[in-house]
Amino acid sequence: MKSTFSMWGERGLIATFFGDLHQLAEPEAFNNFLQIVEFPEKPPISSLSPVAIHYIIEPDFAEFGQPDAVIALEYHDSRAVIIIEAKRRDLVHACKPCSQRGQNGFNSTLNGQLELDYRLAMALSEYHTGSKELVEPKWVLRSPYKNERKGTLRRLKKRAVLEDVVSLIGGVPLDRDYFLVITNEEQNPFLRVSADLLLELFKPELSGSFTNSWSEYRSRFGWLNYTKMKTFIDSVQNRLTTGSLFLQSLTSIIAICRKKDSMLTILPATVEA
């Protein structure tokens, strides 16, 4: 009997890709994956061997949003977190100018979601085991972020999420948080995107003012596309005991896009089934 399995959409591709990576269950395989991610500078975690890896797909962080995936990494004497956002289009068309923060739809854009991820990371860095809620720092309501909050802080109170997800990633220092952006371009869009589409990552200064720290945090934002992901899985698929669900899903999406004559708006032309 013939049986196939595929998942559609960017979250389907993310779920199946990391499902394939999970099958390998090898620290070396995960570090090899990090090597294909384009960071401005090599992150320290790329040379460490994790003792545990937790892949969490589509966790719901309530007012902080719902990233496509989160990876919790445990090392012998430290932890790290990777928050992932993916789009099946290029970065420019997935973003809106930051001047539109607070307007309807901004937090559904890529840069809006990444700003929420940064605020999530700030809240997680201050989280203590046993706390009844995850909440962002109070200074947020004095920062430029206040314009979209109407006097209230973003928070998460759902017990199941606190116990099952936040417990794995809470308390990790902010400088151990990384952000992975997956888009449709063939080249890293962060190298040429206009300034009005770049993130505004505010933090307080001793003077009481707030500084956009994008240039400081830029080194922790990595980029990847589906072509690189396909090449990586191609190189390891003979070690996947149940085969690659990612490649099956990618093939299905390419076939659908060809029927709609819209392949170039969904996946790079260099990706072939």
CYANA upper distance limits for C-alpha pairs under 8 A (distance plus 0.5 A):
  4 THR  CA    248 GLN  CA      8.42
  5 PHE  CA    245 LEU  CA      7.39
  5 PHE  CA    248 GLN  CA      7.46
  5 PHE  CA    249 SER  CA      7.93
  6 SER  CA     12 GLY  CA      8.32
  6 SER  CA    245 LEU  CA      6.91
  6 SER  CA    246 PHE  CA      8.11
  6 SER  CA    248 GLN  CA      6.19
  6 SER  CA    249 SER  CA      4.78
  6 SER  CA    252 SER  CA      7.49
  7 MET  CA     12 GLY  CA      4.99
  7 MET  CA     13 LEU  CA      7.18
  7 MET  CA     16 THR  CA      7.95
  7 MET  CA    249 SER  CA      5.81
  8 TRP  CA     12 GLY  CA      5.47
  8 TRP  CA     13 LEU  CA      7.32
  8 TRP  CA    249 SER  CA      6.98
  8 TRP  CA    252 SER  CA      8.23
  8 TRP  CA    253 ILE  CA      6.99
  9 GLY  CA     13 LEU  CA      6.94
  9 GLY  CA     88 ARG  CA      8.12
  9 GLY  CA    253 ILE  CA      8.24
 10 GLU  CA     14 ILE  CA      6.62
 10 GLU  CA     86 ALA  CA      6.70
 10 GLU  CA     87 LYS  CA      6.51
 10 GLU  CA     88 ARG  CA      6.45
 11 ARG  CA     15 ALA  CA      6.42
 11 ARG  CA     58 GLU  CA      8.31
 11 ARG  CA     68 ASP  CA      6.51
 11 ARG  CA     86 ALA  CA      7.94
 12 GLY  CA     16 THR  CA      6.61
 12 GLY  CA    249 SER  CA      7.88
 13 LEU  CA     17 PHE  CA      6.43
 13 LEU  CA    246 PHE  CA      6.49
 13 LEU  CA    249 SER  CA      7.01
 13 LEU  CA    250 LEU  CA      7.35
 14 ILE  CA     18 PHE  CA      6.72
 14 ILE  CA     57 ILE  CA      8.46
 14 ILE  CA     68 ASP  CA      7.68
 14 ILE  CA     69 ALA  CA      7.96
 14 ILE  CA     86 ALA  CA      8.15
 14 ILE  CA    246 PHE  CA      8.49
 15 ALA  CA     19 GLY  CA      6.43
 15 ALA  CA     57 ILE  CA      6.76
 15 ALA  CA     69 ALA  CA      8.39
 15 ALA  CA    246 PHE  CA      8.48
 16 THR  CA     20 ASP  CA      6.59
 16 THR  CA    244 SER  CA      8.33
 16 THR  CA    245 LEU  CA      5.88
 16 THR  CA    246 PHE  CA      5.04
 16 THR  CA    249 SER  CA      8.04
 17 PHE  CA     21 LEU  CA      6.86
 17 PHE  CA    229 MET  CA      8.15
 17 PHE  CA    233 ILE  CA      8.37
 17 PHE  CA    245 LEU  CA      7.79
 17 PHE  CA    246 PHE  CA      5.41
 18 PHE  CA     22 HIS  CA      6.37
 18 PHE  CA     55 TYR  CA      7.66
 19 GLY  CA     23 GLN  CA      6.90
 19 GLY  CA    245 LEU  CA      8.16
 19 GLY  CA    246 PHE  CA      8.44
 20 ASP  CA     24 LEU  CA      7.50
 20 ASP  CA    233 ILE  CA      8.22
 20 ASP  CA    240 LEU  CA      7.50
 20 ASP  CA    244 SER  CA      6.47
 20 ASP  CA    245 LEU  CA      7.27
 20 ASP  CA    246 PHE  CA      7.37
 21 LEU  CA     25 ALA  CA      7.58
 21 LEU  CA     29 ALA  CA      7.98
 21 LEU  CA     30 PHE  CA      7.74
 22 HIS  CA     55 TYR  CA      8.21
 23 GLN  CA    240 LEU  CA      6.74
 23 GLN  CA    241 THR  CA      7.94
 24 LEU  CA     29 ALA  CA      7.31
 24 LEU  CA    239 ARG  CA      7.60
 24 LEU  CA    240 LEU  CA      7.10
 25 ALA  CA     29 ALA  CA      8.02
 26 GLU  CA     30 PHE  CA      7.09
 27 PRO  CA     31 ASN  CA      6.78
 27 PRO  CA     49 SER  CA      6.01
 27 PRO  CA     50 PRO  CA      6.32
 27 PRO  CA     51 VAL  CA      7.96
 28 GLU  CA     32 ASN  CA      6.58
 28 GLU  CA     49 SER  CA      7.67
 29 ALA  CA     33 PHE  CA      6.76
 30 PHE  CA     34 LEU  CA      6.93
 31 ASN  CA     35 GLN  CA      6.94
 31 ASN  CA     46 SER  CA      6.12
 31 ASN  CA     47 SER  CA      7.71
 31 ASN  CA     48 LEU  CA      8.33
 31 ASN  CA     49 SER  CA      7.99
 32 ASN  CA     36 ILE  CA      7.57
 33 PHE  CA     37 VAL  CA      7.59
 33 PHE  CA    232 PHE  CA      7.82
 34 LEU  CA     46 SER  CA      6.62
 35 GLN  CA     46 SER  CA      7.66
 36 ILE  CA    224 LEU  CA      7.90
 36 ILE  CA    228 LYS  CA      7.41
 36 ILE  CA    232 PHE  CA      8.45
 37 VAL  CA    222 GLY  CA      6.40
 37 VAL  CA    223 TRP  CA      6.18
 37 VAL  CA    224 LEU  CA      5.91
 38 GLU  CA    188 ASN  CA      8.07
 38 GLU  CA    222 GLY  CA      5.73
 38 GLU  CA    223 TRP  CA      5.59
 38 GLU  CA    224 LEU  CA      6.97
 39 PHE  CA     43 PRO  CA      7.83
 39 PHE  CA    219 SER  CA      6.80
 39 PHE  CA    220 ARG  CA      7.34
 39 PHE  CA    221 PHE  CA      6.79
 39 PHE  CA    222 GLY  CA      4.91
 39 PHE  CA    223 TRP  CA      7.16
 40 PRO  CA    218 ARG  CA      7.91
 40 PRO  CA    219 SER  CA      5.68
 40 PRO  CA    220 ARG  CA      8.26
 40 PRO  CA    221 PHE  CA      8.29
 40 PRO  CA    222 GLY  CA      7.91
 41 GLU  CA    219 SER  CA      6.59
 42 LYS  CA     46 SER  CA      7.50
 43 PRO  CA    219 SER  CA      8.49
 43 PRO  CA    220 ARG  CA      7.82
 44 PRO  CA     48 LEU  CA      7.68
 45 ILE  CA     49 SER  CA      8.40
 45 ILE  CA     80 ALA  CA      8.36
 48 LEU  CA     75 TYR  CA      8.08
 49 SER  CA     75 TYR  CA      7.29
 50 PRO  CA     73 LEU  CA      6.78
 50 PRO  CA     74 GLU  CA      6.02
 50 PRO  CA     75 TYR  CA      5.19
 50 PRO  CA     76 HIS  CA      7.99
 51 VAL  CA     73 LEU  CA      8.36
 51 VAL  CA     74 GLU  CA      6.22
 51 VAL  CA     75 TYR  CA      5.80
 51 VAL  CA     76 HIS  CA      7.18
 52 ALA  CA     73 LEU  CA      6.59
 52 ALA  CA     74 GLU  CA      5.56
 52 ALA  CA     75 TYR  CA      7.55
 53 ILE  CA     71 ILE  CA      7.46
 53 ILE  CA     72 ALA  CA      6.38
 53 ILE  CA     73 LEU  CA      5.41
 53 ILE  CA     74 GLU  CA      6.91
 54 HIS  CA     71 ILE  CA      6.12
 54 HIS  CA     72 ALA  CA      5.49
 54 HIS  CA     73 LEU  CA      7.06
 55 TYR  CA     69 ALA  CA      7.79
 55 TYR  CA     70 VAL  CA      6.75
 55 TYR  CA     71 ILE  CA      5.27
 55 TYR  CA     72 ALA  CA      7.17
 56 ILE  CA     69 ALA  CA      6.09
 56 ILE  CA     70 VAL  CA      5.67
 56 ILE  CA     71 ILE  CA      6.60
 56 ILE  CA     72 ALA  CA      8.45
 56 ILE  CA    165 VAL  CA      8.43
 57 ILE  CA     67 PRO  CA      8.50
 57 ILE  CA     68 ASP  CA      6.59
 57 ILE  CA     69 ALA  CA      4.83
 57 ILE  CA     70 VAL  CA      6.98
 58 GLU  CA     66 GLN  CA      6.41
 58 GLU  CA     67 PRO  CA      6.18
 58 GLU  CA     68 ASP  CA      5.25
 58 GLU  CA     69 ALA  CA      5.67
 58 GLU  CA     70 VAL  CA      8.19
 59 PRO  CA     66 GLN  CA      6.22
 59 PRO  CA     67 PRO  CA      7.02
 59 PRO  CA     68 ASP  CA      8.01
 59 PRO  CA     69 ALA  CA      7.30
 59 PRO  CA     70 VAL  CA      7.93
 59 PRO  CA    165 VAL  CA      8.14
 60 ASP  CA     65 GLY  CA      6.97
 60 ASP  CA     66 GLN  CA      5.22
 60 ASP  CA     67 PRO  CA      8.04
 60 ASP  CA    161 VAL  CA      8.05
 61 PHE  CA     65 GLY  CA      5.86
 61 PHE  CA     66 GLN  CA      6.27
 61 PHE  CA    156 LEU  CA      6.69
 61 PHE  CA    161 VAL  CA      7.96
 62 ALA  CA     66 GLN  CA      7.81
 62 ALA  CA    155 ARG  CA      7.72
 62 ALA  CA    156 LEU  CA      6.10
 63 GLU  CA    154 ARG  CA      5.93
 63 GLU  CA    155 ARG  CA      6.40
 63 GLU  CA    156 LEU  CA      7.07
 64 PHE  CA    116 LEU  CA      6.19
 64 PHE  CA    117 ASP  CA      7.52
 64 PHE  CA    119 ARG  CA      7.88
 64 PHE  CA    120 LEU  CA      6.37
 64 PHE  CA    154 ARG  CA      6.88
 64 PHE  CA    155 ARG  CA      7.49
 64 PHE  CA    156 LEU  CA      8.05
 65 GLY  CA    113 GLN  CA      7.74
 65 GLY  CA    116 LEU  CA      7.21
 65 GLY  CA    117 ASP  CA      8.16
 67 PRO  CA     83 ILE  CA      7.40
 67 PRO  CA     84 ILE  CA      6.65
 67 PRO  CA     85 GLU  CA      6.31
 67 PRO  CA    113 GLN  CA      8.16
 67 PRO  CA    117 ASP  CA      7.97
 68 ASP  CA     84 ILE  CA      6.23
 68 ASP  CA     85 GLU  CA      5.76
 68 ASP  CA     86 ALA  CA      7.10
 69 ALA  CA     83 ILE  CA      6.72
 69 ALA  CA     84 ILE  CA      5.59
 69 ALA  CA     85 GLU  CA      7.54
 70 VAL  CA     81 VAL  CA      7.59
 70 VAL  CA     82 ILE  CA      6.16
 70 VAL  CA     83 ILE  CA      5.10
 70 VAL  CA     84 ILE  CA      6.45
 71 ILE  CA     81 VAL  CA      6.20
 71 ILE  CA     82 ILE  CA      5.54
 71 ILE  CA     83 ILE  CA      7.07
 72 ALA  CA     79 ARG  CA      8.01
 72 ALA  CA     80 ALA  CA      6.74
 72 ALA  CA     81 VAL  CA      5.33
 72 ALA  CA     82 ILE  CA      7.20
 72 ALA  CA    168 LEU  CA      6.92
 72 ALA  CA    169 ILE  CA      6.48
 73 LEU  CA     79 ARG  CA      6.03
 73 LEU  CA     80 ALA  CA      5.57
 73 LEU  CA     81 VAL  CA      6.49
 74 GLU  CA     78 SER  CA      6.86
 74 GLU  CA     79 ARG  CA      5.09
 74 GLU  CA     80 ALA  CA      7.16
 75 TYR  CA     79 ARG  CA      6.18
 79 ARG  CA    172 VAL  CA      6.95
 79 ARG  CA    176 ARG  CA      7.80
 80 ALA  CA    169 ILE  CA      8.22
 80 ALA  CA    172 VAL  CA      6.98
 80 ALA  CA    176 ARG  CA      5.48
 80 ALA  CA    177 ASP  CA      6.39
 80 ALA  CA    178 TYR  CA      8.27
 81 VAL  CA    169 ILE  CA      6.97
 81 VAL  CA    172 VAL  CA      7.99
 81 VAL  CA    176 ARG  CA      7.03
 81 VAL  CA    177 ASP  CA      5.37
 81 VAL  CA    178 TYR  CA      6.58
 82 ILE  CA    177 ASP  CA      6.47
 82 ILE  CA    178 TYR  CA      5.14
 82 ILE  CA    179 PHE  CA      5.94
 82 ILE  CA    180 LEU  CA      7.27
 83 ILE  CA    117 ASP  CA      7.61
 83 ILE  CA    177 ASP  CA      8.16
 83 ILE  CA    178 TYR  CA      6.81
 83 ILE  CA    179 PHE  CA      5.34
 83 ILE  CA    180 LEU  CA      6.64
 84 ILE  CA    179 PHE  CA      6.38
 84 ILE  CA    180 LEU  CA      5.22
 84 ILE  CA    181 VAL  CA      6.55
 84 ILE  CA    182 ILE  CA      8.19
 85 GLU  CA    110 LEU  CA      7.96
 85 GLU  CA    113 GLN  CA      8.18
 85 GLU  CA    114 LEU  CA      7.90
 85 GLU  CA    179 PHE  CA      8.42
 85 GLU  CA    180 LEU  CA      6.91
 85 GLU  CA    181 VAL  CA      5.71
 85 GLU  CA    182 ILE  CA      6.82
 86 ALA  CA    181 VAL  CA      6.35
 86 ALA  CA    182 ILE  CA      4.94
 86 ALA  CA    183 THR  CA      6.45
 87 LYS  CA     91 LEU  CA      8.33
 87 LYS  CA     94 ALA  CA      7.70
 87 LYS  CA    110 LEU  CA      8.18
 87 LYS  CA    182 ILE  CA      6.69
 87 LYS  CA    183 THR  CA      5.55
 87 LYS  CA    184 ASN  CA      7.56
 88 ARG  CA    183 THR  CA      6.37
 88 ARG  CA    184 ASN  CA      6.05
 88 ARG  CA    265 THR  CA      8.33
 88 ARG  CA    266 ILE  CA      5.75
 88 ARG  CA    267 LEU  CA      7.04
 89 ARG  CA     93 HIS  CA      7.35
 89 ARG  CA     94 ALA  CA      7.15
 89 ARG  CA    183 THR  CA      6.35
 89 ARG  CA    184 ASN  CA      5.33
 89 ARG  CA    185 GLU  CA      8.01
 89 ARG  CA    265 THR  CA      6.69
 89 ARG  CA    266 ILE  CA      6.16
 89 ARG  CA    267 LEU  CA      7.83
 90 ASP  CA     94 ALA  CA      6.83
 90 ASP  CA    183 THR  CA      5.89
 90 ASP  CA    184 ASN  CA      5.28
 90 ASP  CA    185 GLU  CA      5.88
 90 ASP  CA    189 PRO  CA      8.46
 91 LEU  CA     95 CYS  CA      6.73
 91 LEU  CA    110 LEU  CA      7.86
 91 LEU  CA    183 THR  CA      6.68
 91 LEU  CA    184 ASN  CA      8.08
 91 LEU  CA    185 GLU  CA      8.11
 91 LEU  CA    189 PRO  CA      7.03
 92 VAL  CA     96 LYS  CA      8.39
 92 VAL  CA    193 VAL  CA      7.54
 92 VAL  CA    197 LEU  CA      7.96
 94 ALA  CA    109 THR  CA      6.18
 94 ALA  CA    110 LEU  CA      5.94
 94 ALA  CA    111 ASN  CA      8.35
 95 CYS  CA    109 THR  CA      5.56
 95 CYS  CA    110 LEU  CA      5.67
 95 CYS  CA    111 ASN  CA      6.03
 95 CYS  CA    112 GLY  CA      8.02
 95 CYS  CA    197 LEU  CA      6.87
 96 LYS  CA    100 GLN  CA      7.43
 96 LYS  CA    106 PHE  CA      7.30
 96 LYS  CA    109 THR  CA      7.05
 96 LYS  CA    111 ASN  CA      7.70
 96 LYS  CA    112 GLY  CA      8.46
 96 LYS  CA    197 LEU  CA      6.71
 97 PRO  CA    101 ARG  CA      8.35
 97 PRO  CA    196 ASP  CA      5.67
 97 PRO  CA    197 LEU  CA      5.47
 98 CYS  CA    111 ASN  CA      8.32
 98 CYS  CA    112 GLY  CA      8.33
 98 CYS  CA    196 ASP  CA      6.74
 98 CYS  CA    197 LEU  CA      6.80
 98 CYS  CA    198 LEU  CA      8.14
 98 CYS  CA    199 LEU  CA      7.76
 98 CYS  CA    200 GLU  CA      7.78
 99 SER  CA    196 ASP  CA      8.32
100 GLN  CA    106 PHE  CA      6.98
101 ARG  CA    106 PHE  CA      6.27
101 ARG  CA    107 ASN  CA      8.10
101 ARG  CA    112 GLY  CA      7.93
101 ARG  CA    147 ASN  CA      8.30
101 ARG  CA    148 GLU  CA      7.30
102 GLY  CA    106 PHE  CA      7.22
102 GLY  CA    147 ASN  CA      6.80
102 GLY  CA    148 GLU  CA      4.71
102 GLY  CA    149 ARG  CA      8.36
103 GLN  CA    148 GLU  CA      8.24
105 GLY  CA    109 THR  CA      7.36
106 PHE  CA    112 GLY  CA      6.04
107 ASN  CA    111 ASN  CA      8.23
107 ASN  CA    112 GLY  CA      4.74
107 ASN  CA    113 GLN  CA      5.90
107 ASN  CA    116 LEU  CA      8.11
108 SER  CA    112 GLY  CA      6.73
108 SER  CA    113 GLN  CA      6.64
109 THR  CA    113 GLN  CA      6.57
110 LEU  CA    114 LEU  CA      6.67
111 ASN  CA    115 GLU  CA      6.63
111 ASN  CA    197 LEU  CA      7.60
111 ASN  CA    198 LEU  CA      7.56
111 ASN  CA    199 LEU  CA      6.47
112 GLY  CA    116 LEU  CA      6.90
113 GLN  CA    117 ASP  CA      6.70
114 LEU  CA    118 TYR  CA      6.74
114 LEU  CA    199 LEU  CA      8.00
115 GLU  CA    119 ARG  CA      6.84
115 GLU  CA    199 LEU  CA      7.09
115 GLU  CA    200 GLU  CA      7.62
115 GLU  CA    201 LEU  CA      7.20
116 LEU  CA    120 LEU  CA      6.52
117 ASP  CA    121 ALA  CA      6.63
118 TYR  CA    122 MET  CA      6.81
118 TYR  CA    201 LEU  CA      7.67
119 ARG  CA    123 ALA  CA      6.79
119 ARG  CA    136 GLU  CA      7.18
120 LEU  CA    124 LEU  CA      6.59
120 LEU  CA    136 GLU  CA      7.64
121 ALA  CA    125 SER  CA      6.61
121 ALA  CA    174 LEU  CA      6.88
121 ALA  CA    177 ASP  CA      7.35
122 MET  CA    126 GLU  CA      7.30
122 MET  CA    136 GLU  CA      7.03
122 MET  CA    137 PRO  CA      7.92
122 MET  CA    174 LEU  CA      6.82
123 ALA  CA    127 TYR  CA      6.86
123 ALA  CA    134 LEU  CA      6.87
123 ALA  CA    135 VAL  CA      6.05
123 ALA  CA    136 GLU  CA      4.90
123 ALA  CA    137 PRO  CA      7.05
124 LEU  CA    134 LEU  CA      7.55
124 LEU  CA    166 VAL  CA      8.02
124 LEU  CA    169 ILE  CA      7.44
124 LEU  CA    170 GLY  CA      5.11
124 LEU  CA    171 GLY  CA      6.27
124 LEU  CA    172 VAL  CA      7.30
125 SER  CA    170 GLY  CA      6.61
125 SER  CA    171 GLY  CA      5.10
125 SER  CA    172 VAL  CA      5.59
125 SER  CA    173 PRO  CA      5.53
125 SER  CA    174 LEU  CA      6.15
126 GLU  CA    170 GLY  CA      8.02
126 GLU  CA    171 GLY  CA      6.35
127 TYR  CA    131 SER  CA      7.60
127 TYR  CA    134 LEU  CA      6.92
127 TYR  CA    170 GLY  CA      5.89
127 TYR  CA    171 GLY  CA      5.68
128 HIS  CA    170 GLY  CA      7.48
128 HIS  CA    171 GLY  CA      6.66
129 THR  CA    167 SER  CA      7.14
129 THR  CA    170 GLY  CA      8.03
129 THR  CA    171 GLY  CA      8.38
132 LYS  CA    157 LYS  CA      6.94
132 LYS  CA    159 ARG  CA      7.92
132 LYS  CA    162 LEU  CA      8.31
133 GLU  CA    155 ARG  CA      7.30
133 GLU  CA    156 LEU  CA      6.04
133 GLU  CA    157 LYS  CA      5.03
133 GLU  CA    158 LYS  CA      8.12
133 GLU  CA    162 LEU  CA      7.88
134 LEU  CA    155 ARG  CA      5.89
134 LEU  CA    156 LEU  CA      5.46
134 LEU  CA    157 LYS  CA      7.00
134 LEU  CA    162 LEU  CA      8.20
135 VAL  CA    153 LEU  CA      7.37
135 VAL  CA    154 ARG  CA      6.46
135 VAL  CA    155 ARG  CA      4.73
135 VAL  CA    156 LEU  CA      6.96
136 GLU  CA    140 VAL  CA      7.78
136 GLU  CA    153 LEU  CA      6.79
136 GLU  CA    154 ARG  CA      6.49
136 GLU  CA    155 ARG  CA      7.04
137 PRO  CA    153 LEU  CA      8.35
138 LYS  CA    142 ARG  CA      8.44
138 LYS  CA    153 LEU  CA      7.66
139 TRP  CA    143 SER  CA      7.05
139 TRP  CA    204 PRO  CA      7.83
140 VAL  CA    144 PRO  CA      8.23
140 VAL  CA    145 TYR  CA      6.69
140 VAL  CA    146 LYS  CA      6.85
140 VAL  CA    153 LEU  CA      7.92
141 LEU  CA    145 TYR  CA      7.28
141 LEU  CA    146 LYS  CA      5.13
141 LEU  CA    149 ARG  CA      7.99
141 LEU  CA    151 GLY  CA      6.97
141 LEU  CA    152 THR  CA      7.90
141 LEU  CA    153 LEU  CA      7.60
142 ARG  CA    146 LYS  CA      6.68
143 SER  CA    202 PHE  CA      7.77
143 SER  CA    203 LYS  CA      8.46
143 SER  CA    204 PRO  CA      8.26
143 SER  CA    210 PHE  CA      6.81
144 PRO  CA    202 PHE  CA      8.15
144 PRO  CA    210 PHE  CA      8.38
145 TYR  CA    149 ARG  CA      7.59
146 LYS  CA    150 LYS  CA      7.19
146 LYS  CA    151 GLY  CA      7.45
149 ARG  CA    153 LEU  CA      7.25
149 ARG  CA    154 ARG  CA      8.39
156 LEU  CA    162 LEU  CA      8.46
157 LYS  CA    162 LEU  CA      7.79
158 LYS  CA    162 LEU  CA      6.85
159 ARG  CA    163 GLU  CA      6.58
160 ALA  CA    164 ASP  CA      6.33
160 ALA  CA    165 VAL  CA      8.37
161 VAL  CA    165 VAL  CA      5.70
161 VAL  CA    166 VAL  CA      6.77
162 LEU  CA    166 VAL  CA      5.16
162 LEU  CA    167 SER  CA      6.59
163 GLU  CA    167 SER  CA      5.96
164 ASP  CA    168 LEU  CA      7.72
165 VAL  CA    169 ILE  CA      7.33
166 VAL  CA    170 GLY  CA      5.66
172 VAL  CA    176 ARG  CA      6.95
172 VAL  CA    177 ASP  CA      7.89
173 PRO  CA    177 ASP  CA      7.64
177 ASP  CA    220 ARG  CA      7.88
178 TYR  CA    220 ARG  CA      5.50
178 TYR  CA    221 PHE  CA      6.63
178 TYR  CA    222 GLY  CA      8.15
179 PHE  CA    220 ARG  CA      6.71
179 PHE  CA    221 PHE  CA      5.28
179 PHE  CA    222 GLY  CA      6.65
180 LEU  CA    221 PHE  CA      6.36
180 LEU  CA    222 GLY  CA      5.27
180 LEU  CA    223 TRP  CA      6.23
180 LEU  CA    224 LEU  CA      7.93
181 VAL  CA    221 PHE  CA      7.73
181 VAL  CA    222 GLY  CA      6.62
181 VAL  CA    223 TRP  CA      5.35
181 VAL  CA    224 LEU  CA      6.87
182 ILE  CA    223 TRP  CA      6.29
182 ILE  CA    224 LEU  CA      5.32
182 ILE  CA    225 ASN  CA      5.79
182 ILE  CA    226 TYR  CA      7.98
183 THR  CA    223 TRP  CA      8.24
183 THR  CA    224 LEU  CA      7.20
183 THR  CA    225 ASN  CA      5.81
183 THR  CA    226 TYR  CA      7.93
184 ASN  CA    225 ASN  CA      6.18
184 ASN  CA    226 TYR  CA      7.26
184 ASN  CA    266 ILE  CA      7.46
184 ASN  CA    267 LEU  CA      6.28
184 ASN  CA    268 PRO  CA      6.66
185 GLU  CA    189 PRO  CA      7.45
185 GLU  CA    225 ASN  CA      7.08
185 GLU  CA    268 PRO  CA      7.33
186 GLU  CA    225 ASN  CA      7.45
186 GLU  CA    227 THR  CA      8.30
186 GLU  CA    268 PRO  CA      7.26
188 ASN  CA    192 ARG  CA      8.42
188 ASN  CA    223 TRP  CA      6.96
188 ASN  CA    224 LEU  CA      8.10
189 PRO  CA    193 VAL  CA      6.28
193 VAL  CA    197 LEU  CA      7.33
193 VAL  CA    198 LEU  CA      7.73
194 SER  CA    198 LEU  CA      7.47
198 LEU  CA    214 TRP  CA      8.41
199 LEU  CA    214 TRP  CA      6.80
200 GLU  CA    212 ASN  CA      5.95
200 GLU  CA    213 SER  CA      7.58
200 GLU  CA    214 TRP  CA      6.54
201 LEU  CA    211 THR  CA      8.39
201 LEU  CA    212 ASN  CA      5.63
201 LEU  CA    213 SER  CA      5.71
201 LEU  CA    214 TRP  CA      5.92
202 PHE  CA    210 PHE  CA      6.53
202 PHE  CA    211 THR  CA      5.87
202 PHE  CA    212 ASN  CA      5.00
202 PHE  CA    213 SER  CA      6.27
202 PHE  CA    214 TRP  CA      8.43
203 LYS  CA    210 PHE  CA      6.04
203 LYS  CA    211 THR  CA      6.23
203 LYS  CA    212 ASN  CA      7.31
203 LYS  CA    213 SER  CA      7.32
204 PRO  CA    208 GLY  CA      6.82
204 PRO  CA    209 SER  CA      6.51
204 PRO  CA    210 PHE  CA      5.12
204 PRO  CA    211 THR  CA      7.08
205 GLU  CA    209 SER  CA      5.98
205 GLU  CA    210 PHE  CA      6.29
205 GLU  CA    211 THR  CA      7.51
213 SER  CA    217 TYR  CA      6.75
214 TRP  CA    218 ARG  CA      6.06
215 SER  CA    219 SER  CA      8.37
217 TYR  CA    221 PHE  CA      7.77
224 LEU  CA    228 LYS  CA      7.24
224 LEU  CA    229 MET  CA      8.05
225 ASN  CA    229 MET  CA      7.02
226 TYR  CA    230 LYS  CA      6.54
226 TYR  CA    267 LEU  CA      7.75
226 TYR  CA    268 PRO  CA      8.18
226 TYR  CA    271 VAL  CA      8.12
227 THR  CA    231 THR  CA      6.72
227 THR  CA    268 PRO  CA      7.60
227 THR  CA    270 THR  CA      7.52
227 THR  CA    271 VAL  CA      6.06
228 LYS  CA    232 PHE  CA      6.65
229 MET  CA    233 ILE  CA      6.79
230 LYS  CA    234 ASP  CA      6.49
230 LYS  CA    247 LEU  CA      7.46
230 LYS  CA    271 VAL  CA      8.20
231 THR  CA    235 SER  CA      6.86
232 PHE  CA    236 VAL  CA      7.27
233 ILE  CA    237 GLN  CA      6.13
233 ILE  CA    244 SER  CA      8.02
233 ILE  CA    246 PHE  CA      8.43
233 ILE  CA    247 LEU  CA      8.10
236 VAL  CA    240 LEU  CA      7.51
237 GLN  CA    243 GLY  CA      6.91
237 GLN  CA    244 SER  CA      6.67
238 ASN  CA    243 GLY  CA      8.10
240 LEU  CA    244 SER  CA      7.08
244 SER  CA    248 GLN  CA      7.11
245 LEU  CA    249 SER  CA      6.63
246 PHE  CA    250 LEU  CA      6.53
247 LEU  CA    251 THR  CA      6.53
247 LEU  CA    273 ALA  CA      8.23
248 GLN  CA    252 SER  CA      6.83
249 SER  CA    253 ILE  CA      6.81
250 LEU  CA    254 ILE  CA      6.70
250 LEU  CA    273 ALA  CA      7.90
251 THR  CA    255 ALA  CA      6.72
251 THR  CA    272 GLU  CA      8.36
251 THR  CA    273 ALA  CA      5.65
252 SER  CA    256 ILE  CA      6.79
253 ILE  CA    257 CYS  CA      6.65
254 ILE  CA    258 ARG  CA      6.65
254 ILE  CA    263 MET  CA      7.07
254 ILE  CA    267 LEU  CA      7.84
254 ILE  CA    272 GLU  CA      8.41
254 ILE  CA    273 ALA  CA      7.89
255 ALA  CA    259 LYS  CA      6.92
256 ILE  CA    260 LYS  CA      6.94
257 CYS  CA    261 ASP  CA      6.41
257 CYS  CA    262 SER  CA      5.57
257 CYS  CA    263 MET  CA      5.12
257 CYS  CA    266 ILE  CA      7.63
258 ARG  CA    262 SER  CA      6.68
258 ARG  CA    263 MET  CA      5.99
262 SER  CA    266 ILE  CA      7.21
263 MET  CA    267 LEU  CA      6.33
263 MET  CA    268 PRO  CA      7.98
263 MET  CA    269 ALA  CA      7.68
264 LEU  CA    268 PRO  CA      6.32
264 LEU  CA    269 ALA  CA      6.46
267 LEU  CA    271 VAL  CA      7.47
